Amino acid sequence: MSSSKIEELKKRRQKENKAKSSQIPYAAIFTVVAIVIYGVFLKINLKYSTFWIIGLLIGFTIQRSRFCFTASFRDPILVGNTSVLKAIIIAFIIMTIGFALVQYIFVGDSEIFDIYNIPGQIHPVGIHTAIGAIIFGIGMVISGGCASGTLMRIGEGFILQIVVLVGFIVGTLLGARQYEFWDKLFISKSPTVYIPQYIGLPIAMIGQIVILILLYFFVDWYDRKNNLMMM
C-alpha cells in the first residue's frame, strides 16, 4: 500500500472517530445510577454499600490495567509480551504474603493442622483439577477472556461478551448440579495437599515467594527477547 493511500485511510479513520457520539452522557448516567444504588445499599445494609464501592473500584482497576488471565497466557505466545503475566505474578506474591499472615495468625506455631478449618480455600487436587483446567483453558481462549475480562468487556459495551456470560452462567449451574457426581467419582478420592503441614508455614511462604520471583525474572527475560511490540 502506498504512503498516499495510508494517509488517506488515516484521515478517513479520523473522520469516523470524530463522527462517533460522545460517551460523556452515558458516563454521567451510569455515575448517577451508581450513586443511587450506593444510597439504597447504605440504607439497607452498610456491608452492601461497602461491597458496592469495592466492586466499582475493582472494576475500574481491571478496566484501566487490562488485567486478564487469558491475556497473561495468550500474549507471551502470540506477541511475546509478558506485561500482564508479570502483573499477575506480582499479585500472587502479594497474596502469598497476605494469606500466609492470616493463616499464621490462625495456626500460630502449632504443628497440628486441621486443613478444613484453616482460613482460605483448600481443596483436593487430582485428575479433576487437570480436566477442569484444560476445559477452562480451551473455553477462555475461544471466548477471548476469563471471568474478569468478560465482565470488563461487557462494561465497555462489547455485546458479544454477553454470549460468553450466558455460557458462564449455564456452565456454573450445570457444574453445581453435577457436583455430587464428580465429587464421588474424583474429588473425594483425591488428596488434599497443604504444604505448610509438611515443612511449616514460614518456609512454605518463603519458598513460594522465591519461586515466584524467579519466575518473574524469567518472564521478564522472555519479554525482552521475544516482545514483537518493542521491535
C-alpha positions in Angstrom: 0.0 0.0 0.0 1.4 3.4 -1.0 2.0 6.2 1.5 -0.7 8.4 -0.1 -3.3 5.6 0.4 -2.2 5.1 4.0 -2.6 8.8 4.7 -6.0 8.8 3.1 -7.0 5.9 5.2 -5.8 7.7 8.4 -7.9 10.8 7.5 -10.9 8.6 6.9 -10.5 6.9 10.2 -10.1 10.2 12.0 -13.3 11.5 10.4 -15.1 8.3 11.5 -13.8 8.7 15.1 -15.0 12.3 15.2 -18.4 11.3 13.9 -18.9 8.9 16.8 -21.1 10.2 19.6 -19.6 11.3 22.9 -19.6 8.8 25.7 -19.7 11.5 28.4 -23.6 11.4 28.7 -23.5 7.7 29.2 -20.8 8.1 31.8 -22.8 10.7 33.7 -25.9 8.5 33.6 -24.1 5.4 35.0 -22.4 7.6 37.6 -25.7 8.8 38.9 -27.1 5.2 38.9 -24.1 4.0 40.8 -24.6 6.8 43.4 -28.3 6.0 43.8 -27.5 2.3 44.2 -24.9 3.1 46.8 -27.5 5.3 48.7 -30.0 2.4 48.6 -27.5 -0.1 49.9 -26.4 2.4 52.6 -30.0 2.4 54.0 -30.4 -1.4 53.7 -27.1 -2.7 54.9 -23.7 -0.9 55.5 -21.9 -4.1 54.2 -23.7 -4.0 50.9 -22.7 -0.4 50.3 -19.1 -1.2 51.2 -19.1 -4.2 48.8 -20.6 -2.0 46.1 -17.8 0.6 46.4 -15.1 -2.1 46.5 -16.7 -3.8 43.4 -16.7 -0.5 41.5 -13.0 0.1 42.4 -12.0 -3.4 41.4 -13.9 -3.0 38.1 -12.2 0.3 37.4 -8.8 -1.1 38.2 -9.3 -4.1 36.0 -10.5 -2.0 33.1 -7.7 0.5 33.3 -5.0 -2.1 33.8 -6.5 -4.5 31.2 -6.0 -7.3 33.8 -6.9 -10.6 32.3 -5.7 -14.2 32.9 -6.4 -15.1 29.3 -4.2 -12.3 28.1 -1.4 -13.3 30.5 -1.1 -16.7 28.9 -2.1 -15.7 25.3 0.1 -12.6 24.8 3.5 -14.3 25.6 2.7 -16.9 22.9 1.3 -14.6 20.2 3.4 -11.4 20.5 5.9 -12.2 23.3 4.5 -9.6 25.6 4.5 -10.6 29.3 3.4 -7.4 31.0 0.1 -8.8 32.2 1.7 -12.1 33.3 4.3 -10.1 35.3 1.4 -8.2 37.0 -0.3 -11.5 37.9 3.0 -12.8 39.4 3.3 -9.7 41.5 -0.3 -10.1 42.6 0.5 -13.7 43.6 3.5 -12.6 45.6 1.3 -10.0 47.5 -1.5 -12.6 48.0 1.0 -15.2 49.3 2.2 -12.8 52.0 -1.3 -11.8 52.9 -2.8 -15.3 53.1 0.3 -16.5 55.0 -0.2 -13.8 57.6 -3.9 -14.6 58.0 -3.2 -18.3 58.3 -0.3 -17.8 60.7 -2.5 -15.8 63.0 -4.9 -18.7 63.0 -2.4 -21.5 63.2 0.5 -20.0 65.1 3.3 -22.3 65.9 1.1 -25.4 66.2 2.4 -28.5 64.5 -1.1 -29.9 64.2 -3.1 -28.6 61.2 -6.8 -29.0 60.7 -6.8 -28.0 57.0 -10.5 -28.0 56.8 -10.8 -25.1 59.3 -7.8 -23.0 58.1 -8.9 -19.7 56.5 -8.8 -20.0 52.8 -10.0 -22.4 50.1 -8.0 -25.6 50.4 -9.4 -28.4 48.3 -8.3 -31.8 47.0 -6.0 -31.9 44.0 -6.3 -34.6 41.4 -7.3 -35.6 37.8 -10.4 -33.4 38.1 -8.1 -30.4 38.6 -6.3 -31.1 35.3 -9.5 -31.8 33.4 -11.1 -28.6 34.7 -8.0 -26.6 33.8 -7.9 -27.9 30.3 -11.6 -27.3 29.7 -11.5 -23.8 31.2 -8.3 -23.0 29.2 -9.9 -24.0 25.9 -13.0 -22.1 26.7 -11.3 -18.8 27.7 -9.2 -18.8 24.6 -12.2 -19.4 22.3 -14.3 -16.7 24.2 -11.4 -14.3 24.3 -11.4 -13.7 28.0 -11.7 -15.1 31.5 -14.4 -14.2 34.0 -12.9 -10.8 34.9 -12.1 -10.0 31.3 -15.6 -10.9 30.1 -17.3 -8.7 32.8 -14.9 -5.9 31.9 -15.7 -6.0 28.2 -19.4 -6.2 28.9 -19.0 -3.0 30.9 -17.1 -1.4 27.9 -20.0 -2.3 25.6 -18.9 -5.5 23.9 -22.2 -7.1 23.2 -20.7 -10.4 22.0 -19.3 -11.0 25.5 -22.9 -11.3 26.8 -23.0 -14.6 25.0 -19.9 -15.7 27.0 -21.5 -14.5 30.2 -24.6 -16.7 29.4 -22.2 -19.6 28.9 -20.6 -18.9 32.2 -24.0 -18.9 34.0 -25.1 -22.1 32.2 -21.8 -23.9 32.9 -21.9 -22.8 36.6 -25.5 -24.1 37.0 -24.6 -27.4 35.3 -21.5 -27.7 37.4 -23.4 -27.1 40.6 -26.0 -29.6 39.6 -23.4 -32.3 38.7 -21.0 -31.6 41.5 -22.1 -34.5 43.7 -21.4 -36.9 40.8 -17.9 -35.6 40.2 -17.2 -35.4 44.0 -17.9 -39.1 44.3 -16.0 -40.0 41.2 -12.8 -38.0 41.6 -12.8 -35.2 44.2 -13.5 -37.1 47.4 -10.8 -39.7 46.4 -8.1 -37.1 45.7 -5.6 -36.0 48.3 -5.7 -32.5 49.9 -2.2 -31.1 49.9 -1.3 -28.3 52.3 2.5 -27.8 52.0 2.9 -25.9 55.3 1.7 -29.1 57.0 4.9 -30.8 56.0 7.6 -28.0 56.0 5.9 -25.3 58.2 4.2 -22.1 57.2 7.2 -19.7 57.2 9.3 -21.9 55.0 6.4 -22.6 52.6 5.7 -18.9 52.3 9.4 -18.0 51.6 9.8 -20.9 49.2 6.7 -19.9 47.2 7.8 -16.2 47.1 11.3 -17.2 45.9 9.8 -19.4 43.1 7.5 -16.5 42.0 10.4 -14.1 42.0 12.5 -16.4 39.8 9.5 -16.9 37.5 9.1 -13.1 37.3 12.7 -12.7 36.1 12.3 -15.5 33.6 9.2 -14.0 32.0 10.9 -10.6 32.0 13.8 -12.1 30.2 11.4 -13.8 27.8 9.7 -10.4 27.1 13.0 -8.7 26.3 13.9 -11.5 23.8 10.5 -12.0 22.1 8.3 -9.0 22.5 7.2 -8.1 19.0 5.7 -4.8 20.2 9.1 -3.5 21.1 10.8 -4.5 17.9 
